[in-house]
Amino acid sequence: MKKEEMRCLLKLDSSIDITKIEEEKGEINIHVKSKKKKVRCPYCNNFSDKIHDYLKPSKVNYLKTSEQHTNLIVYKRRFECKVCNKSFTEDLGLTNKNQSVSLKLKQLILKDCLNRDKTIKQISIDNKVSETTVRAIFLEAMKNYPDEVKNLPEVISLDEVSTYTEEGVYSVILNDPIHRVTLDILPSRRKEALLKYFSKVNNRASVKAVICDLYKTYYEVVKICFPNAIFVADPFHYISYVSKGLDKIRIRLVHEYENDKKSKNYKIVKNRFNTGLLLKSFNETKVERKKREELEERYNKGLTKKKPVDKYNDYWYSKIKVKINNKMVEIYRIDRLNEILGVDKDLQVAYTLKEEFLRIVYNVKYENAKEEIQNWIKKCKDSKIPEMIEASKTIENWLDPIVNSFLDERYSNGFTEANNNIIDKIVDRSFGYKNFKFFRLRALAILHQSYSSDRKVFSKKDKKR
């Protein structure tokens, strides 16, 4: 390859001359030097052409070329200024002072650090540098990132995520769910650690709502640190208590019929697909309703040929294949659901209570929410089903925070849960992080990049999963 072609391939400045190209042990060594006859003195800013001496050639780690690792053998000169009589070494603009990693390779390493599918070890192998160097480059780039948030938005959300760092098993992710921005990752979910962190916030009085799961420590911290904020229970978490109550009844029935595993009832309550039907709701969620209304509007205007989905008819009255008497038979989903509910009266009553609760969550306004939920709690207690009574007691204990979630449909930890999913993948693929500081900075960098203008959060590999 000609020297000029190599210069274009490596994107070297025109002021740099390639003197020799060598190839050995799967690496390319390119000898370079400066073409400039005059350089500017860094002390007095005057030009000088007086060469004091020549330095020993230094080896600089550069980008890959044609899938081969490339090193630059740099020849530098030391000049003497005629004005201030000070000596200085010329700068070719390839590296920072006293470093052997090129600036272009640093940019590539930083780009790789934003890829959550790559571990630090993999980045170091790909770029032929040590893991320590990768961490040092990343920490240098993030050195001006603040250690904590000084000002919070009016609405924030909190949730723990498993990280297993030196600070503890759980870290806490702090978000702005309205504007979908990750604010910070806190080292621990312990009460003392949370109080210490939020005590440094300047505008605690301006926070109006804090969205969390039903964790007592969060509730206590919110009451102490945010005097004007309401505590909002995340809908996903309190709905899950009711769904788990229904599933506990199914599990109880599995144990009751366990002695006769060939019986029809055992197979029905044990089947995993049937469990999904049992937990599936007839009620349309707010997100589903909004999406359907948008599709209906586009369909009515003739902007799309796709007909909006009628959840009740298109889902529950679509056919599925099930095995009956060793033969695959097509039946309607609604018939299979009725068959499941026919196994036990408690299961049927609990399913009705679950659907009633979801109807309240998805359709009732804030003004009527408290009364509707209290009536639902009374129905659970009247049913005398232990599992549903237990679920209703949890709902009753957290009634006010649950009612607060009806104030605004945006009050949800959905964005936080999505971030938790990303963090889990970062931790899993790297087999954990001991250093919390490094983990925090890398996770925040990845999250900020993931939720940028392109909105591409998940890789193709994750979508296939």
ABEGO torsion letter per residue (X at the ends): XBAAAAAAAAGBBAABBBABBBBBGGBBBBBBBBABABBBBAAAGBBBABBABBBBBBBBBBBBBGGBBBBBBBBBBBBBBAAAGBBBBBBAGABBBGBABBAAAAAAAAAAAABAABBAAAAAAAAGBBAAAAAAAAAAAAAABBABBABBBABBBBBBBBAGBAAEABBBBBBBAAAGBBABBBABABAAAAAAAAAABAAAAABABBBBBBBAAAAAAAAAABAABBBBBBAAAAAAAAAAAAAAAAAAAAAAAAABAABAAAAAAABAAAAAAAABBABBBAAAAAAAAAAAAAAAAGABABBBBBAAAAAAABBBBBBBGGBBBBBBAAAAAAAAAAABAAAAAAAAAAAAAAAAAAABBAAAAAAAAAAAAAAAAAAGBAAAAAAAAAAAAAAAAAAAAAABAABBAAAAAAAAAAAAAAAAAAGEBABAAAAAAAAAAAAAAAABAAGBABBAAAAAX
